[in-house]
Amino acid sequence: MSQTPPVVIVGAGPVGLALALALIHQGLPVVVLEQRLQIPNDLRATTVQPPVLEHLGAWGVLDEALAAGRRVSQLQYWDWPRRLLLAELDYTLIEGDTRCPFRLHLPQARLCEILLAAIERTRPGTVRFGHKVTSVVLHDDRAIVTTQIHGGGEETFTTPRLCGADGGHSVVRQAMGIELGDEGVADTFLACTADLDVLPIIEARLSRALAPASYLYASQDWALVMVMTDAVRFLFRAVPDPEVSLARDAINERMRRFLGAEIGGRLRGLGLYSVRQRVAPSWHQGPAALLGDAAHGNLPVGGTAMNEGILDAHHLAWALAEGTPRAMDAYSTQRRSCALSLEAQDSETWKALRARGIWRRFSRNQYLKRISIHPVAARAHLLRLSMLEDRIGGGAVPDLDHE
Ligand SMILES: Cc1cc2nc3c(=O)[nH]c(=O)nc-3n(C[C@H](O)[C@H](O)[C@H](O)COP(=O)(O)OP(=O)(O)OC[C@H]3O[C@@H](n4cnc5c(N)ncnc54)[C@H](O)[C@@H]3O)c2cc1C
């Protein structure tokens, strides 16, 4: 009896692992090749959005994710220098639109551990850590992938289906001869994590508690605050000099000036990330397909890029199970179009954070105040932020745009 050769996935980030689990659920054999020796504990994604939570449910890992993360049901926008709450949006507004009307704050590394454990429970040995892909040769009907094994030796895999979930510097994408454009917005961000007890210090001067997901707008600066189960994550605009951005004294000073909190010994982790929005012109070619950061990059201000990649994984698993050129074309076209519209949405979020000039800030703030008292507009806004724009439906949504 002939055995179906496995789908080979390069990269055991959240997207590669999600694809492996989705393919296992489709009954397809799979091998994941990962250069690192274990899941890295980078300060990257914290937000898992409702449509991804729905898929985690279908893959049997939602309960575990919910137990490990923090459910977030409120989102706030603040005019920070005035400590004025501009808008508070409650996820009960989208209760009728999704089985998961909340976002989950869960560190990316923890989500990876949950996906990995589920894969290993079903198909032990699927994920090969310490396998760095050094060469990819593409033929019309198969790909030949060579890995350098940590500790010595090489292994070669021949597969009719190769998936590149290997991040921004994807070797699979390079072998496909596809380049990411550099026309999108680029910026550098500082992520830092602190103990939960900085919250009461920040909140001491507020009329009410911060929501676990809060956007703080100031005239020359901004911060995103994301409260997790055991820590608070802050995202700031980075200053041009990386050394200054990452210096603990500079961070302490920034927290003191911006948030009114002395962070002192409460700082747990730091990361500086330069990110550019970009979308590959094509996502599949012969035996190879791209997904996640290998296919698109996005700014971290909307909490969408990893989620986008996991939605790619869901669609690609379906297309691979169908096994037709038409299904692969649909994957490439539909997911690329979603990536482009999320890129546009997140660049609006980024512009709102930076809003230069009094008039821009005034109109942004007015827009937020208006949506907060208009349930139809607030629902549409929340659905967009939750990557559920397609569920807004045909009802009249008032045009409260701030531009
Ligand atoms: C500060 C910050 C905050 C963010 N917050 C959010 C958020 O809240 N929500 C959200 O949705 N997104 C967020 N993101 C984006 C998110 O982190 C990325 O979109 C996500 O990591 C992409 O996952 P991936 O699996 O596609 O790629 P990666 O996570 O980059 O994983 C790729 C994997 O491939 C492996 N690899 C690469 N090359 C090879 C090779 N040659 N051989 C073998 N293995 C290889 C790498 O080691 C890596 O493990 C944030 C990003 C940043 C920087």
The ligand as an SDF file (V2000), in Angstrom:
LIG
                    3D

 53 58  0  0  0  0  0  0  0  0999 V2000
    6.3250   43.5570   19.4520 C   0  0  0  0  0  0  0  0  0  0  0  0
    5.4220   42.6840   18.6540 C   0  0  0  0  0  0  0  0  0  0  0  0
    4.1290   42.4610   19.0980 C   0  0  0  0  0  0  0  0  0  0  0  0
    3.2700   41.6780   18.3400 C   0  0  0  0  0  0  0  0  0  0  0  0
    1.9880   41.4930   18.7950 N   0  0  0  0  0  0  0  0  0  0  0  0
    1.1390   40.7620   18.0530 C   0  0  0  0  0  0  0  0  0  0  0  0
   -0.1820   40.5050   18.5460 C   0  0  0  0  0  0  0  0  0  0  0  0
   -0.5560   40.9050   19.6390 O   0  0  0  0  0  0  0  0  0  0  0  0
   -1.0110   39.7640   17.7610 N   0  0  0  0  0  0  0  0  0  0  0  0
   -0.6130   39.2920   16.5520 C   0  0  0  0  0  0  0  0  0  0  0  0
   -1.4430   38.6750   15.8650 O   0  0  0  0  0  0  0  0  0  0  0  0
    0.6550   39.4490   16.0960 N   0  0  0  0  0  0  0  0  0  0  0  0
    1.5390   40.1660   16.8110 C   0  0  0  0  0  0  0  0  0  0  0  0
    2.8230   40.3070   16.3920 N   0  0  0  0  0  0  0  0  0  0  0  0
    3.2800   39.6180   15.1680 C   0  0  0  0  0  0  0  0  0  0  0  0
    3.6690   38.1500   15.4290 C   0  0  0  0  0  0  0  0  0  0  0  0
    4.6660   38.0940   16.4170 O   0  0  0  0  0  0  0  0  0  0  0  0
    4.1530   37.5060   14.1340 C   0  0  0  0  0  0  0  0  0  0  0  0
    3.2320   37.7910   13.1200 O   0  0  0  0  0  0  0  0  0  0  0  0
    4.2860   35.9840   14.2920 C   0  0  0  0  0  0  0  0  0  0  0  0
    5.4280   35.6350   15.0510 O   0  0  0  0  0  0  0  0  0  0  0  0
    4.4170   35.2990   12.9220 C   0  0  0  0  0  0  0  0  0  0  0  0
    4.4750   33.9290   13.1240 O   0  0  0  0  0  0  0  0  0  0  0  0
    5.1590   32.9740   12.0450 P   0  0  0  0  0  0  0  0  0  0  0  0
    5.0130   31.5990   12.5970 O   0  0  0  0  0  0  0  0  0  0  0  0
    4.6470   33.2940   10.6900 O   0  0  0  0  0  0  0  0  0  0  0  0
    6.6870   33.4300   12.0090 O   0  0  0  0  0  0  0  0  0  0  0  0
    7.8220   33.3590   13.2220 P   0  0  0  0  0  0  0  0  0  0  0  0
    7.1370   33.5370   14.5010 O   0  0  0  0  0  0  0  0  0  0  0  0
    8.8500   34.2740   12.7760 O   0  0  0  0  0  0  0  0  0  0  0  0
    8.2840   31.8530   13.1210 O   0  0  0  0  0  0  0  0  0  0  0  0
    9.1000   31.3920   12.0390 C   0  0  0  0  0  0  0  0  0  0  0  0
    9.8620   30.1720   12.5110 C   0  0  0  0  0  0  0  0  0  0  0  0
   10.6070   29.6600   11.4100 O   0  0  0  0  0  0  0  0  0  0  0  0
   11.8820   29.2730   11.8750 C   0  0  0  0  0  0  0  0  0  0  0  0
   12.8160   29.3150   10.7250 N   0  0  0  0  0  0  0  0  0  0  0  0
   13.1990   30.3950   10.0240 C   0  0  0  0  0  0  0  0  0  0  0  0
   14.0780   30.0370    9.0680 N   0  0  0  0  0  0  0  0  0  0  0  0
   14.2500   28.6870    9.1830 C   0  0  0  0  0  0  0  0  0  0  0  0
   15.0500   27.7370    8.4980 C   0  0  0  0  0  0  0  0  0  0  0  0
   15.8770   28.0960    7.5020 N   0  0  0  0  0  0  0  0  0  0  0  0
   14.9770   26.4470    8.8630 N   0  0  0  0  0  0  0  0  0  0  0  0
   14.1490   26.0630    9.8760 C   0  0  0  0  0  0  0  0  0  0  0  0
   13.4080   26.9280   10.5970 N   0  0  0  0  0  0  0  0  0  0  0  0
   13.4410   28.2220   10.2330 C   0  0  0  0  0  0  0  0  0  0  0  0
   12.2240   30.3200   12.9410 C   0  0  0  0  0  0  0  0  0  0  0  0
   13.2240   29.8540   13.8250 O   0  0  0  0  0  0  0  0  0  0  0  0
   10.8750   30.5020   13.6180 C   0  0  0  0  0  0  0  0  0  0  0  0
   10.7090   29.6350   14.7010 O   0  0  0  0  0  0  0  0  0  0  0  0
    3.7070   41.0850   17.1190 C   0  0  0  0  0  0  0  0  0  0  0  0
    5.0130   41.2770   16.6830 C   0  0  0  0  0  0  0  0  0  0  0  0
    5.8670   42.0770   17.4270 C   0  0  0  0  0  0  0  0  0  0  0  0
    7.2630   42.2830   16.9330 C   0  0  0  0  0  0  0  0  0  0  0  0
  1  2  1  0
  2  3  1  0
  2 52  2  0
  3  4  2  0
  4  5  1  0
  4 50  1  0
  5  6  2  0
  6  7  1  0
  6 13  1  0
  7  8  2  0
  7  9  1  0
  9 10  1  0
 10 11  2  0
 10 12  1  0
 12 13  2  0
 13 14  1  0
 14 15  1  0
 14 50  1  0
 15 16  1  0
 16 17  1  0
 16 18  1  0
 18 19  1  0
 18 20  1  0
 20 21  1  0
 20 22  1  0
 22 23  1  0
 23 24  1  0
 24 25  2  0
 24 26  1  0
 24 27  1  0
 27 28  1  0
 28 29  2  0
 28 30  1  0
 28 31  1  0
 31 32  1  0
 32 33  1  0
 33 34  1  0
 33 48  1  0
 34 35  1  0
 35 36  1  0
 35 46  1  0
 36 37  1  0
 36 45  1  0
 37 38  2  0
 38 39  1  0
 39 40  1  0
 39 45  2  0
 40 41  1  0
 40 42  2  0
 42 43  1  0
 43 44  2  0
 44 45  1  0
 46 47  1  0
 46 48  1  0
 48 49  1  0
 50 51  2  0
 51 52  1  0
 52 53  1  0
M  END
$$$$
